[in-house]
Amino acid sequence: MYELKSTAILKNLMRDYFLSLETGRKKIAWCTSVGPAELLRSFGFDVYFPENHGALLGATRTATDLISSAVKCGYSNHICSYTTSDIGSFISGKSPLKNQYGMEGIPKPDLIVYNTNQCREVQDWFSFFAKQFNCPIVGIHPPRYVDEVSREEIALVVDQHKKIIPICEKASGNKFDIDRFRETLKLSKEATLLWQEVLKTSKESPAPLSFFDGVIHMGPIVVMRGTQQAKDYYAVLLKELNENVQNKRGVVKNEQCRIFWEGMPIWGKIRMLSDLFVENNTAVVASTYCSSWVFDEFDEKNPFESSALAYTKIFINRSEKAKMEMLKSWLNQYHCDGIVFHDSKTCFNNSNAKFGMPQRLKEETGIPYLIIEGDLCDLRFFSEGQSITKIETFIEQIESSRVKI
């Protein structure tokens, strides 16, 4: 069985991160996963990410039972299940942070900051908690669905970043320090470039990292961006993966098929899906999701402008045209034989199978596609039996009629 030794380091690192949120040594800022974490850290905040908690609720399969509590408060079953499960967790007082780390629960925020570069749900979701905790909240609202990010759009987002500085100063008790911001952004860029190299190791065959491994090992780049710990971890992980490449050790011993995963993980079925693909000698080598935390535009010399660019040009915030070009590039780089689109029923903004993209992508590349219906957290939308049949049939079709770009 293929295992990464770095996983033991990761478990300790993530445990220490969560436990640090309860020490009371620093004030706490909540932030969206692709929000201005570096700016917040420059004020001395510890940063907590509710989306990470949503993923934990999904991975521990507790989300589905908690959603009903949010529905009773008027939240629809069909909006983001991160939102409904996280609100339901708060209402019911149940959290995997208690069971796994012995914490009292989610940390009380001193400030809440969100960025709608991914969806409008984060604004409604975070506003619920701002009211519950009587906490200041501020948002960044960049242009949506852009082809290429213009100078005017960057200037707009820079202005929004700068307008939250006084709010951060008041909540943190610290004055803004441009040098501290530069330092934090530099650490973040160094970590994100290492993460990018980690993902690129799966261009090799056999691939030493699968999408299902990636969603676990991406933890530090999400919750610890801007810290030395994140940078150090990815240096260790990259070294191990490069050694595995040299020794021809991969996730799938007899790799015969290479798949790209488009969309969100199905958190409660990560292990099941991982085992399914391995059993069928198929490596899921790359994804849009794991690549969402590659911010190679960060530049400490121009911290505001580069942050605005990096957080606005992420895949989820791009036009259909831009997304198509990015997908074609990834399919080529990772030598993919097929692409699986996860049509997540409660994550409309991160599901790209609804408006003909799979068909257009196949017309332009010849790469076959499969659409799997499911959800990031709510397992009521996922049929395991049907999905197994569809995936195995898809792999058989690829093997019988292989097409490469």
N, C-alpha and C positions, 0 to 999 in steps of 0.2 A: 504493500500500500504506500502510495506517494504521500510524504509529509514534509512540511517545511519546518526546520528547526527554529526559525525565527518566530514561529507562532507562540512559543513559550514566552519570548521577550515581549511580544505584542500584548499578551494577556496581562502581564504585570504592568505594562505601560498604561493600558486602558484603565486598569483597576486604580492605579495611582492618580490618573487624571480625574476620575469620578470622585474618589475620596477627597481630593484636594478641594473640591467644590463645597465641602462641608466644614472645612477648617475655620472659616471666618476670617482668615488672614487678609483676604482681598474682597473687594466688592465684586458682585456678579453682574455681567451683562449677558442677556440672551441675544442670540444672533441667528439669522437664517444660514443654512449650510453654505450658500454662495453669497454671503453678505460680507460687509466690511470688517472682518475679524481682526485684521492687522491694525486698523485704526483704533479699534476698541482695546486691543492689547497694549497699544502705545500709551493709553491712559492708566494702565496698571490693573485693568479688569481681568478677572478670570472669566473665560467665555464658555457659555453653555449653549448647546444646539438642540432645540426641541425635536428637529427632524431625526437626529440620532436616537433620541428616546423613542420616536415613532418606529424607527427600524428595529430597535430592541423589542418593542411590543409585538412587531410582526414576527421577528425571528423566534421569540419565545412562545408564539402562537397564543398569546393572551389577548391580542387586539380585537379579534372578532367578538369576544364576549363583552368587551368594554364599550364597544361602539354604541350599544343600545342606550347607555347612560347619556351620551351626547345627543342621540336622536330625541330623547325625551325633552331635551332643552331646545329643540327646534332645528337641530342640524341634520341635514338630509343624509340618508344612507349612501347617496351617490356623489357626495363631495369627497375630497381627499381623505383617505382612511388614516393617514398620519394625523390629520386634524381631529377627526372624530374619535380615534382611539386614544390620542393624547389627552383630549378634553375628558373623555370617559374615564381614563386612568386617574385624572385629577379628582373628578367627582367621586369616584368609588374609593379613592385612597390606595389603589393597587398599582405597584410599579415593579418592574424587574430590577430596578436599582436597589430596592429593599432586599430582594431575594438573593441577588448575585453579589452585592457589595455591602450589604448591611446598612445602607443609607436610610435616612428617614423618608426620603422621597426626592422629588425634583428640587433643585436649589431655588430659594427665593430671589427674584431678580431685583437689582437696584436700577436697572435700565433695560429696556427692550428695544432692539433695533432690527428692522427687517428690510429686505430688498425684494421688490416684486419682479425681478428679472426672470423668475421661474413661474410664478402664478399669482393670482389675486388672493388665493386661499390663505397665504401666509399672513396677509394683513388682517383678515377676519380672525384667524387662529390666534395670532399674537395679541390682538386687541382684546380677546376674551380674557387672556391671562393678565393683561395690563389692568383690566378692571378688577379682576379677582385680587390682585396684589396691590392695587392702588399705586401703580408704578408708572413712571414716565415712559412714553413710547414714541418712537420716531421712525419714519420710513424713507427709503430711497426708491424712487419710481422712474426707472430708466425707460427710454423708448423700447417698444417691444417688436419682435419679429423682424429684425433688421437684416438687410442683405450684407452690407459692409457698414461698420460703425464710422460715421462722419465726424469731423472735427467739431461741428456744431453740437452733435449728440454727446460727444465726450465732454464738451464745455458745460452742457446742461447737467450731466451727472456729477462732474467735479463740483459745481456750485451746490448741489444737494449734499455732497459729502461735507463740504466746508460749513454748511448751515447746521449740521448736527454737532459741530465741535463745541459750541457753548453748552449744549445739553449734556454732552459727555463730561465736560469740565465740572458742571454742577453736580452731576450724579456721582462722579469719581472723587471729587475734591482735589483733582490735580489739573494743572494748567497743561495745555497742549504743548508738546515738545516735538518739533519737526524732525530733529535728529533721532529721537526715540522711534518715531513713525518710520523713518528711513531704515533704521536698524531692524525693526520688526518685519518690514516688507522684504528686506534682503534675506532674512532667515526663511521667510515664507517662500520666496522664489527659489532658494537653494533646495528646500524640501520638495517643492513641486516639480523641479527639474529632475530630482532623484526619482520621484514617483513616476514621472514620464518615462525615465529609463527603465524602471521596474516593469512597466507595462510593455515597453518595446522588446523586452526579452522574449515575449511570446510571438515575435516575428519568426523565431527559430522553430525548427521541428526536430524532436518533439518539444512542444511548448512547455516551459517550466512553471507557468502560472496560468490558471484558467480564470474566466470571469467569476466563477464561484469562489475562488480563493481571493480574487481581487476585491470583492465587496466586503470581505473581512479585513484584509490588510490595508484597505483605504481608511480605516478608522482614524489614525493619527493625522492624515492630511486633511481630514474634515474638521476634527475637534481640536487639533494642536497646531494649526497653521500659525507661523510666526514664532515658533519656539525651537530651541536647540534640540529638544527631545525628539521632535518629529524628524528633523534633519538627520540626527544620529540613527534613528531607527531605519530610515530608508537606505542609508549607506550600508547597514548590516544586511538588510533584506536583499539589496541589489547584489552584494558580494556573493551571497548564497545562490541566488538565481543564476548569476554568471557562471559560477562553478558547476551548477547543474547543466547549463547549456554545454559547457566544455566536456562534461562527462556523459552527454546524451541522455540525461535523466529528465523525464517529462511527466506531466500529469497523467497522460495516457501512454502506456508502454508501447502499444502497437497502434500509433496514431495513423488513422486512415482517412479522417475527414476533419475539416476545420470550419468552425461556425462563428459568426459574429452575432452578438446579442444586442438588439436595439430596444431600449426602454428600461423601465425600472426592474429591479429584482423582485421575485416573488418570495419575500423574506421567509415565510413559514415553510417553504419547500426548497430551500437552497440545497440541503443535503440530498434530498430525494432526486432533484434534477441533476445535481453534480454526478451522483452515482449512475443515473440513467445514461448520461452521455458517455461516461467512462466505459460502462458495460457495452456500449455500441461503438467503441474504439473511436470516439469523436471528442475533439478538444474544442471547447468554446474559448477562443483565443483572445477576443477583444470585445469591447462594448462602448456604446456612447456613454453609459452611466459612469464607469470608472474614469473615463477621460474627462469628466466634468470638473475634476479638480486639478487639471493641468493649466496653470496660469503663467505661461512662459512670457507673457507681456509685462509682468511686474518689473519695475525699474526703480530702484531706490533713489536715483537722481531726479526722477519725476514721479514722486509717489502718488499724488492725487490723479494725475492724468493717466498713469499706467494702471492704477487700480480701477478707475472708471472704465477704461478700455477692456481690461481683463474680465471684469464682472458683467459687462454688457454684451460681449461677443461670445458668451458661452453657448453651447449647442442648443439648449432648450429655448434660448431667446432669439434664435435666428429664423430667417424666412425659410420657406420650403425650398427655394432655390439654393440657398446657402447650405442647408442641411443635406441636400442631395449631393452637393460637391464634397462635403466633408465625409459623407458615408462612402462615396466612390473611392476617395483617397484611402480611407481605412481598409476597405475591402481589398484593395490592391496591396497595400503595405503588409497586411497580415495574411495574404495568400488564402483568402477565405473561399470555401466551396459553396457556402450558403449563408443565409441570414435569417434569424428568428426575430420577428417583431412581437414584443409583448404588448398586447392591447390591454392596458391596465384600466379597469372599469371606473375607478375613482380618481385616476390621475390623467385627466384629459390633456393637460399641457405637455405631458411627457409620454404621450402615446402617438405614434406617427403612422399608424396603419389605417386611419379613418378617412383620409382624403386622397387615396390612390397612390401614395408614395411607393409602397412595395411593387406595384405593377409598373410604375414608371422607372423605378430603379432596375427592375429585371429587363425592361426594354432597352435600357441604355448600357447595361453591363453583361447581361446574360446570366447573372447570378440568381439562382432560385431562392424563393422565400417561403417562410411558414409563419402564419399568424397564430399565436397562442393567446387565448383569452384568460385573464386572471386579474390579480390585483396585488399591489404592494403589501397590504396587510390583511384585507378582508378575504379570507379563504372561501367564503361562500360563493365567490365569483370564479373559483378555480375548480375544474373537474380533473382530478388526478388520472383517472382511467382514460378519459378521452385524450388528454394531453400526452400520455405515454404512447398511445397508439399513433397519434399524429406525428410525434417526434421520431419514433422508430420508422414509420413509413417514409417520412421526409429524408432521413439518412439513407434508407435503402434506395430511394429514387436518385439521390445524389451519386451514390456509389455505382448505380447501374448506368447513369448517364452524366458523367462528371463534366462540369463546365468551369473553366477558369478564365479570369480576365488577364 
